[in-house]
């Protein structure tokens, strides 16, 4: 432990340890975190697509508009001080605030165009989020223009400006320092190699050290336009083993542990608190409509009363998931948070009997072979058996289960879904839209993968909600869509994921929103 602490603070933080200190407190102006960060593939916002990458990007880059630590449910100005939307012309005009990059270079309209252009041109994994606006390498200079010192963004397609704003608040829409990045271009990589180990943003922190599967160090940007963070450094140390994270936290060697198991959480002692944060991923049970026995709507309805929601969330899922029965996660505009379904075997039996459904029904249930998925599957197996629906659980690796799902060869499937960016259309398209159910029309949605030919009126409503210009009316449309999917679809949404973070009592102000893009260190203080 002493050797680890010496490396952690003396080497990584460049702060000395007293010769005899083994369990001395971490520095007052540094936040030290134990976390599994081996998921990082890339840190360049034009390429980054992993959970930890999103967390780092949010803390070193700004976007024109963004969700902030003070209120993760409200879209506010980032580098844009104001904007005006023209729905008819399909444009939004942004006025930039007086801000500088961490390098000292001013943030210019040219940096915005450069940032969007490099994402579209590189065309790496997250580029689709921007290119869905009709942007291509060939037309980007006409779709994003500079007029009288302002940035004018144009889009193609029947999209409301509210949807476009959420696209522009996403990770690949981060604004990079063109002057700085241009100094580190190799060939035609637009600075990609350099930005995967360095940062060129205007955010509250600067990436000053990154060693894969070892360490990420963020240093405070003292010129940040919202004010310099209290923590002068945030050190994220790669610790893969949850047990080691627990030991480091309880001994005082780190301030925060991100990946503890529920058992470890329950065993923490004095001086440590645990915060629970709802996450955007929703977990569901779905029925493939290629299986005849699973096509009657009565089976779908009965299934909603055979899930022991409370029993699971109050036992082995405690702290990991909460009951949620709609496709858009709680905590964001447009969510529907009512939970009308409870575990009621007699009601389920009556629904099946009234519809003339013959039982027993034998169904295979594919599930990822790890906790808590296998535990959920066993609970479902027990509950459904009470009404004569017998699940044969087929465990497999994540890759095996998802491949089967994409091929539409499953019968019942236990999986989860998270939005690509925080706009309700991202999930509405996945759970309430399928305009072409043909086998050769592969679509990355739960509807197509379950071979559910969505009623045309629901498809039309998804399209209408996407184009709705009035934000209040738009949110109401998505609420109604969620009610429709709740009432009659072969997809039974059960839970919303939650994340538990353990930290020293002295740590305050940490914000962990619904996705990794909403993890903020700017407001952290230590008493």
Secondary structure, 3 states (H helix, E strand, C coil): CHHHHHHHHHHHCCCCCCCCCCCCCCCCCEEEEEECCCCCCCCCCCCCCCHHHHHHHHHHCCCCEEEECCEEEEEEECCEEEEEEECCCCEEEEEECCCECCCCCECCHHHHHHHHHHHHHHCCHHHHHHHCCCCCCCCHHHHEEEECCEEEEECCCCCCHHHHHHHHCCHHHCCCCHHHHHCCCCCCCCCHHHHCCCCCCCCCEEEEEEECCCEEEEEECCCCCCCCCCCCEEEEEECCCHHHHHHHHHCCCCCEECCCCHHHHHCCCCCEEEEEEEEEEEEEEEECCCCHHHCCHHHHHHHCCCCCHHHHHCCCCCCCEEECCCCCCCCCCCCCCCCCCCCCHHHHHHHHHHCCCCCCEEEEEEEECCCCHHHHHHHHHHHHHCCCEEEEEEEECHHHHHHHHHCCCCCEEEEEECCCCCCHHHHHHHHHCCCCCCCCCCCCCHHHHCCCCCCHHHHHHHHHHHHCCCHHHHHHHHHHHHHHHHHCCCEEEEEEEEEEEEEECCEECCEECCCHHHEECCCCEEC
